[in-house]
């Protein structure tokens, strides 16, 4: 199970002012070929999420956001990331 820290309140220019823990269940992203359930976790995108924030919460390092983008076929993180999307978060 993935435990992520999610920003739920944004301050204008200074970033997030309120964080909460959000858990996701391991499994498959919509429309994907089944794989071993242990190879990734899933995460549902919330308002204000960025791949950098999701990578920071998942791996402790926002610079690993490209791993998430690649696993989900995201070419443009700004345009392709939508609230409610379920992302695969690779474990390895």
Order of alpha helices (4+ residues) and beta strands (2+ residues): beta-beta-beta-alpha-alpha-alpha-beta
